[in-house]
Amino acid sequence: MIRQLIRSYVLLVAVGLGLFTVPVAFTLTAQLRDDTELSVKREATTMALLLGNGDTASCQALEEMARAYAEETHDEVQATATAQCATELPRPRQDAALTDALEQGEGTTDWGSDFIWGRDLVITAPASQDGRPVGAVRIVYSTDNLTHRLWTIWGFRAGLAVAVLAVAALIGAVVARRLTAPLRQLNDMASKLSDGDLTARAPVTGPQETQTLARTLNQAGERLDTLVASQRIFVADASHQLRTPLTALRLSLDNIADGVDDEFVREDVEQATAEVVRMSRLVNGLLVLARAEAKVAAAEPLPLRDIVSERLSVWRPAADERGVTIALRGSADDRPLVLATTGHLDQVLDNVLSNALEVSPDGGTITVRTEARGSTVLLEVLDEGPGMSDAEKSRAFDRFWRGQGLTGRSGSGLGLAVVKQLLTDDGGTVTLADAPGGGLCVRITLRAGQRTG
């Protein structure tokens, strides 16, 4: 918008300059041409009068005047006479203009070109005696000086126009930035809202229309913040409050199972207990997701490889029970720092490794790779499970959606949703891709941190 306003402002100034400067320049050019033609024609007419007198004094005066004029202007004076007064001036070439002057007594003006003028201005003035033509005087006036003055006229105005346009562009930039400042503030607020910062507000400044828009956006942000905060509080409180009765219900079911000898009743109790355990996982996942969405901590530089190694050591015993190998790839000397909130990477790795272990076949391999890439750090977790179709990948981060793994179907469907929320809060990304040779690749991109002294 700033560029468009500047271009519009400069265009208006350019049109104004063109409408004012170009006609003035053409007028000055025409005036310069008319003044020059009048001056040269006056000189030629005066010399023709001397030539027409025919006496010796007039002839001498003609030669002296022609010589003085030529020395002053560096132009050439030519003369011819059909009667007395023979002069030493150069003779003009025979052409139609000379014929008209000698036969009909008519003077001519030849600028040499229809476009402004040519190289020379040729003026032929007839010399008359007793009403009949007796000769002619021709002045060949060089237009070099006129051309120089013409370029001076147009060059000065062109330079002035460029300077005015530059000043107009500078003023236009200042005015445009001032006019669009409220819009930039509104855009900053909208960007913060899109990034999840519901506390962003726009200052109520600028024209009346912008102030009205700012108030509307601020009210919408406040309502949205209130609604989302209420939702988060409800989810967190409900999840927290449900943990106690679920724990009590599970204990009661365990007690019932211990005191029942009927095999069918025991089977029903165990099925109910499994559902209670699943509901507990779901409640715990909701509580983790609510805490992740709260985003109360700031990201800080953390050693990625140390965190990965620590979480792998926790998960290896569970993997060893099924003969699954967890391998860490990447240079041991490459120990990048990543910007993340303390505890977020632990939860991310736990969820991703839990999913990978659940879908991995017995005796399979889970590969974890880290790689520094300039301003980002790549973390990949590859399994040898059945993988996902494109449709499943597009829904994998939806809440309560569960894929069909090889071994487990009792998940809450919140694991990858929590992973995405935690990484988004830390400025990272997570995507799903096909692993080479089959399986799924969870590709996590984190911001690289700077080492301090």
Disulfide bonds with the S-S distance in Angstrom:
Cys59-Cys85 1.59
